[in-house]
Amino acid sequence: MEYRRLGKSGLKLSELSLGSWVTFGNQVDGKDALDLMALAYDAGINFFDNAEIYEQGRSEVVMGEALRKLGWSRDTYLLSSKVFRGGEKPTQNGLSRKHVFDACHAALRRLQVDYLDLYFCHRPDVDTPIEETVRAMHDLVAQGKVMYWGTSEWSAQQLTEAWAVAKELRITPPQMEQPQYNLFERQKVEADYAPLYDLMGLGTTIWSPLKGGVLTGKYNDGIPADSRMTLPGYEWLKAQWDSEEGRRQIDKVRALSALADEVGMPVHHLAILWCLANPRVSSVLLGASRPAQLADNLKALESRDKLTPEVIARIEAIVDNAPAPPPRY
Ligand SMILES: NC(=O)c1ccc[n+]([C@@H]2O[C@H](COP(=O)([O-])OP(=O)(O)OC[C@H]3O[C@@H](n4cnc5c(N)ncnc54)[C@H](OP(=O)(O)O)[C@@H]3O)[C@@H](O)[C@H]2O)c1
């Protein structure tokens, strides 16, 4: 395992990390959650990702219980949460000062820790002035409840505004983004945020490196019975797969699988290594519904040398979706 700086900050994240969306508190509970985290930690993973919305807080409860039992020293791992959707009532959502504070305190209680290392604004909130959110995040940092704050799926414009407001007020600016990034989703990481890496020192903890499992090839011939797409509440994933774009992607997964085979690794290892090949990625957030998947995905690192520039060029020819670089004036 190698470690990368979170943008230009001094924080070092493992290049692979473990997230809990869909899995913790749903497919994975108690002992399985503990086993997954122990496997990750023993392999050198030091960052564990969460959010208030994941299984309506239950994901954080399961992770917190596992952390308590594992008893790792708090200075050896990084923990995140995200604020935006916490419940049904108007005060339980968005990025108002009130909800940002309430959600942080609730996450600390569920995770059974004194502070969060990374705290994300899970989506932009057009109903809250950016200054209110930036000040709330800064205050949590000043209180020692959050170490670094950032955003998830904000536009480059929104991120730049937040950064500029923080600079103007001389308070803590956002340090990281959590965007989707994989062989089918490249626009934000490769194009939109390009000017921000130097300007802000932005780091990225990217999600769905396997496009939720599509890039394992398991959906090439239908939907396996025990997969994410069969879960109640995730019918929208099945609808994506069962669309024209979904079918185009499966064709590309087939071509990528043939290439991976030729190179000597499974296609999901190729997909993970391709994300890691981008130096703007601080950490690749893996998901796993069982320990065997995580053990398998960790093995991708053993094939690092096989992702040569020639192989990357052949991948590019297959996916054929490189975003245009942002204009320079
Ligand atoms: N900020 C955001 O808005 C946002 C959004 C989404 C995710 N995230 C974060 O990113 C993390 C990772 O996202 P993700 O879970 O979508 O990542 P992913 O790696 O693209 O998908 C993980 C899923 O793919 C399947 N899978 C993984 N490895 C496999 C293998 N070797 N063989 C077969 N199937 C395998 C498993 O699902 P099944 O076994 O159930 O099929 C697993 O849960 C999340 O946990 C969360 O922390 C953040």
The ligand as a MOL file (V3000), in Angstrom:
LIG
                    3D

  0  0  0     0  0            999 V3000
M  V30 BEGIN CTAB
M  V30 COUNTS 48 52 0 0 0
M  V30 BEGIN ATOM
M  V30 1 N -19.8490 10.9770 -2.1240 0
M  V30 2 C -20.7640 10.2850 -2.7570 0
M  V30 3 O -21.7420 10.8340 -3.2620 0
M  V30 4 C -20.6050 8.8030 -2.8660 0
M  V30 5 C -21.4730 8.0600 -3.6820 0
M  V30 6 C -21.2810 6.6850 -3.7560 0
M  V30 7 C -20.2620 6.0740 -3.0440 0
M  V30 8 N -19.4530 6.8290 -2.2310 0 CHG=1
M  V30 9 C -18.3740 6.2130 -1.4320 0
M  V30 10 O -17.5360 5.4030 -2.2370 0
M  V30 11 C -17.5000 4.0820 -1.7450 0
M  V30 12 C -17.2930 3.1060 -2.8660 0
M  V30 13 O -18.3780 3.1920 -3.7940 0
M  V30 14 P -18.9850 1.8670 -4.4220 0
M  V30 15 O -19.3690 0.9350 -3.3300 0
M  V30 16 O -20.0190 2.2510 -5.4190 0 CHG=-1
M  V30 17 O -17.6460 1.2810 -5.1300 0
M  V30 18 P -17.4340 0.2000 -6.2640 0
M  V30 19 O -16.0970 -0.3900 -5.9730 0
M  V30 20 O -17.6380 0.7940 -7.5990 0
M  V30 21 O -18.5880 -0.8880 -6.0450 0
M  V30 22 C -18.5350 -1.7420 -4.9470 0
M  V30 23 C -19.5030 -2.9120 -5.1240 0
M  V30 24 O -19.1650 -3.6750 -6.2860 0
M  V30 25 C -19.2760 -5.0690 -5.9780 0
M  V30 26 N -17.9060 -5.6180 -5.9910 0
M  V30 27 C -16.7690 -5.0210 -5.4960 0
M  V30 28 N -15.6950 -5.8130 -5.6980 0
M  V30 29 C -16.1430 -6.9270 -6.3000 0
M  V30 30 C -15.4950 -8.0950 -6.7520 0
M  V30 31 N -14.1770 -8.2620 -6.6200 0
M  V30 32 N -16.2470 -9.0530 -7.3490 0
M  V30 33 C -17.5830 -8.8870 -7.5080 0
M  V30 34 N -18.2600 -7.7980 -7.0860 0
M  V30 35 C -17.5460 -6.8220 -6.4820 0
M  V30 36 C -19.9150 -5.1600 -4.5970 0
M  V30 37 O -21.3420 -5.0870 -4.6960 0
M  V30 38 P -22.3340 -6.3950 -4.6530 0
M  V30 39 O -21.5730 -7.5530 -4.0890 0
M  V30 40 O -23.4610 -5.9820 -3.8020 0
M  V30 41 O -22.7460 -6.6030 -6.0570 0
M  V30 42 C -19.4320 -3.8700 -3.9570 0
M  V30 43 O -20.1950 -3.4470 -2.8560 0
M  V30 44 C -18.8240 3.9440 -0.9900 0
M  V30 45 O -18.8140 2.9180 -0.0290 0
M  V30 46 C -18.9430 5.2940 -0.3410 0
M  V30 47 O -18.1500 5.3760 0.8180 0
M  V30 48 C -19.6100 8.1660 -2.1520 0
M  V30 END ATOM
M  V30 BEGIN BOND
M  V30 1 1 1 2
M  V30 2 2 2 3
M  V30 3 1 2 4
M  V30 4 1 4 5
M  V30 5 2 4 48
M  V30 6 2 5 6
M  V30 7 1 6 7
M  V30 8 2 7 8
M  V30 9 1 8 9
M  V30 10 1 8 48
M  V30 11 1 9 10
M  V30 12 1 9 46
M  V30 13 1 10 11
M  V30 14 1 11 12
M  V30 15 1 11 44
M  V30 16 1 12 13
M  V30 17 1 13 14
M  V30 18 2 14 15
M  V30 19 1 14 16
M  V30 20 1 14 17
M  V30 21 1 17 18
M  V30 22 2 18 19
M  V30 23 1 18 20
M  V30 24 1 18 21
M  V30 25 1 21 22
M  V30 26 1 22 23
M  V30 27 1 23 24
M  V30 28 1 23 42
M  V30 29 1 24 25
M  V30 30 1 25 26
M  V30 31 1 25 36
M  V30 32 1 26 27
M  V30 33 1 26 35
M  V30 34 2 27 28
M  V30 35 1 28 29
M  V30 36 1 29 30
M  V30 37 2 29 35
M  V30 38 1 30 31
M  V30 39 2 30 32
M  V30 40 1 32 33
M  V30 41 2 33 34
M  V30 42 1 34 35
M  V30 43 1 36 37
M  V30 44 1 36 42
M  V30 45 1 37 38
M  V30 46 2 38 39
M  V30 47 1 38 40
M  V30 48 1 38 41
M  V30 49 1 42 43
M  V30 50 1 44 45
M  V30 51 1 44 46
M  V30 52 1 46 47
M  V30 END BOND
M  V30 END CTAB
M  END
